[in-house]
Amino acid sequence: MARKATSGSVELPLTHLTYHILLALADRDRHGYAIIGEIEARSGGTLRPTTGALYLALQRMEEEGLIRESPRRPEPGEDARRRYYRMTPEGRSLARAESERMAALVNVALEKRLVRESAGRTGGVGNRGGHGG
């Protein structure tokens, strides 16, 4: 069941890419390739959005008010065309709501013994170890 987000134009659940972009921007401003690198690193290499998909998502998320261009500029020696992005308060609120929605689902999976209790604390997406039960 979809739920309206604070921005008024975005509903939960978020697309995987939108959620991963918001997670990548939760702790600092990043440029596009750094966002891709963060997603890839956090997923243990299992997720790597294409640059085309990423930049279309960034454009859409800017239009929806979830992110905006950061005032940060490239360092000397970096590509001067780089744009840095930051999460807006609306984006943070939506990321929090999506995280809470997903945490509730994980709690149900834990209760039903579909997930090891330690799975969320020992590696996340990239951890595909045994499934106790």
C-alpha positions as CSV (number, residue, x, y, z in Angstrom):
1,M,0.0,0.0,0.0
2,A,1.5,3.3,-1.1
3,R,1.7,6.2,1.4
4,K,2.2,9.8,0.4
5,A,5.6,11.3,1.3
6,T,6.2,14.8,2.7
7,S,7.1,16.1,-0.7
8,G,3.5,15.4,-1.9
9,S,4.7,13.9,-5.2
10,V,6.5,10.8,-4.1
11,E,5.0,7.7,-2.7
12,L,6.4,4.8,-0.7
13,P,7.8,2.3,-1.5
14,L,10.7,4.0,-3.2
15,T,12.4,2.5,-6.2
16,H,15.6,0.7,-5.2
17,L,17.8,3.3,-7.0
18,T,16.1,6.2,-5.4
19,Y,16.5,4.7,-1.9
20,H,20.2,3.9,-2.6
21,I,20.9,7.4,-3.8
22,L,19.3,8.9,-0.7
23,L,21.4,6.5,1.5
24,A,24.5,7.6,-0.4
25,L,23.7,11.2,0.3
26,A,22.7,10.7,3.9
27,D,26.1,11.4,5.4
28,R,27.7,13.9,2.9
29,D,27.4,15.6,-0.5
30,R,28.6,13.4,-3.4
31,H,29.0,13.7,-7.2
32,G,27.5,11.1,-9.5
33,Y,30.5,8.7,-9.8
34,A,30.9,8.9,-6.0
35,I,27.3,7.9,-5.6
36,I,27.8,4.9,-7.9
37,G,30.9,3.9,-5.9
38,E,29.0,4.2,-2.6
39,I,26.2,2.0,-3.9
40,E,28.6,-0.5,-5.3
41,A,30.7,-0.6,-2.1
42,R,27.7,-0.9,0.2
43,S,26.2,-3.7,-1.8
44,G,29.4,-5.7,-1.9
45,G,29.6,-5.1,-5.6
46,T,26.2,-6.7,-6.4
47,L,24.7,-3.3,-7.4
48,R,26.2,-0.8,-9.8
49,P,23.8,1.5,-11.5
50,T,24.7,2.7,-15.0
51,T,25.6,6.3,-15.4
52,G,22.6,6.9,-17.6
53,A,20.1,5.4,-15.0
54,L,21.8,7.4,-12.2
55,Y,21.7,10.7,-13.9
56,L,18.0,10.3,-15.0
57,A,17.2,9.4,-11.4
58,L,19.2,12.4,-10.1
59,Q,17.3,14.7,-12.4
60,R,13.9,13.2,-11.4
61,M,14.8,13.4,-7.7
62,E,15.8,17.1,-8.1
63,E,12.5,17.8,-9.8
64,E,10.7,16.1,-6.9
65,G,12.6,18.1,-4.3
66,L,14.4,15.1,-2.7
67,I,17.9,16.3,-3.6
68,R,19.5,19.6,-4.8
69,E,22.8,20.6,-6.2
70,S,25.3,21.3,-3.5
71,P,27.3,24.5,-3.4
72,R,30.4,22.4,-3.2
73,R,32.7,22.6,-6.2
74,P,35.3,20.2,-7.6
75,E,38.8,20.4,-6.1
76,P,41.6,21.6,-8.2
77,G,42.6,18.8,-10.6
78,E,39.1,17.2,-10.6
79,D,36.7,17.4,-13.5
80,A,35.3,21.0,-13.4
81,R,32.0,19.7,-14.8
82,R,31.3,17.6,-11.7
83,R,28.1,18.4,-9.9
84,Y,27.7,17.6,-6.2
85,Y,24.3,16.7,-4.8
86,R,22.8,16.8,-1.3
87,M,19.7,15.5,0.3
88,T,16.9,18.1,1.1
89,P,14.9,17.9,4.3
90,E,12.1,16.4,2.3
91,G,14.5,13.7,0.9
92,R,15.8,13.0,4.5
93,S,12.2,12.6,5.7
94,L,11.3,10.3,2.9
95,A,14.5,8.2,3.4
96,R,13.6,7.9,7.1
97,A,10.0,6.8,6.3
98,E,11.2,4.3,3.8
99,S,13.8,2.9,6.3
100,E,11.2,2.6,8.9
101,R,8.9,0.8,6.4
102,M,11.6,-1.6,5.5
103,A,12.6,-2.2,9.1
104,A,9.0,-3.2,10.0
105,L,9.1,-5.7,7.1
106,V,12.5,-7.1,8.3
107,N,11.0,-7.5,11.8
108,V,8.2,-9.6,10.4
109,A,10.7,-11.7,8.5
110,L,12.7,-12.2,11.7
111,E,9.6,-13.2,13.6
112,K,8.8,-15.8,10.9
113,R,12.5,-17.0,11.0
114,L,13.1,-16.1,7.4
115,V,16.2,-14.1,8.3
116,R,19.0,-14.7,10.7
117,E,18.9,-12.1,13.5
118,S,22.5,-11.2,12.8
119,A,22.0,-10.7,9.0
120,G,21.3,-7.0,9.3
121,R,24.4,-6.4,11.5
122,T,27.0,-8.4,9.6
123,G,27.1,-7.2,6.1
124,G,23.7,-6.3,4.7
125,V,23.0,-6.7,1.0
126,G,26.2,-8.3,0.1
127,N,26.1,-10.9,2.8
128,R,24.4,-14.0,1.4
129,G,25.6,-16.5,4.0
130,G,23.6,-19.4,5.4
131,H,20.0,-18.9,6.4
132,G,19.5,-20.3,9.9
133,G,16.2,-21.4,11.0
